[in-house]
């Protein structure tokens, strides 16, 4: 749907039936446009489902010589970690993932050293501004 001139996906999660909304950013919009000529039944990717992605993914992982057990579901963990590292609040990440409890999001989202460093630097900068001009004698 279009909201304030921007495109969003509005739906409900299959597992939890929790409503979710995701803003379509530039790269996903470009992908949608690329596949528009192949659309059927008003679906962007006709015939695409979880299993039609998993089997080719497993084959590609094997062909690349990767022995780690990787699944399509790992993308959710990767998204959560990347979003948090780039400053997205955990409440927003939780909503995008469709979690009913933020504790579930905390399990998914690994706090990296870089995220911790960025957060502490930002906190330090704010403290410095708050106490600007006060020095220890």
BELDA-V986061 format. One record per pair of residues at least 24 apart in sequence whose ideal C-beta (glycine too) atoms are under 10 Angstrom apart, sorted by the first residue. I is the first residue (numbers start at 1). J is the second residue. D is the distance in whole Angstrom. If there is no record, write none. Layout:
# BELDA-V986061
I|J|D + I|J|D
This chain:
# BELDA-V986061
7|32|8 + 9|44|10 + 11|98|9 + 12|98|8 + 13|97|9 + 13|98|4 + 13|99|9 + 13|100|9 + 14|50|9 + 14|98|9 + 15|98|8 + 15|100|10 + 16|98|6 + 16|99|8 + 16|100|6 + 16|101|10 + 16|104|10 + 17|98|9 + 17|100|10 + 18|95|9 + 18|97|9 + 18|98|5 + 18|99|7 + 18|100|6 + 19|95|9 + 19|98|8 + 20|95|7 + 20|96|7 + 20|97|8 + 20|98|5 + 20|99|10 + 21|95|8 + 21|96|8 + 21|98|10 + 22|95|9 + 22|96|6 + 22|97|10 + 22|98|10 + 23|96|9 + 76|105|10 + 76|108|6 + 76|109|10 + 77|107|9 + 77|108|5 + 77|109|8 + 77|110|7 + 78|108|10 + 78|110|10 + 79|108|9 + 79|109|9 + 80|105|7 + 80|106|9 + 80|107|9 + 80|108|4 + 80|109|4 + 80|110|8 + 81|108|8 + 81|109|6 + 81|110|5 + 81|111|8 + 81|112|7 + 81|115|8 + 82|109|10 + 82|112|9 + 82|115|10 + 83|109|8 + 84|108|9 + 84|109|5 + 84|110|8 + 84|111|7 + 84|112|8 + 84|115|6 + 84|119|10 + 85|109|9 + 85|110|9 + 85|111|8 + 85|112|6 + 85|113|10 + 85|114|6 + 85|115|5 + 85|116|10 + 85|118|8 + 85|119|10 + 86|115|9 + 86|118|9 + 87|115|9 + 87|118|8 + 87|119|9 + 87|122|9
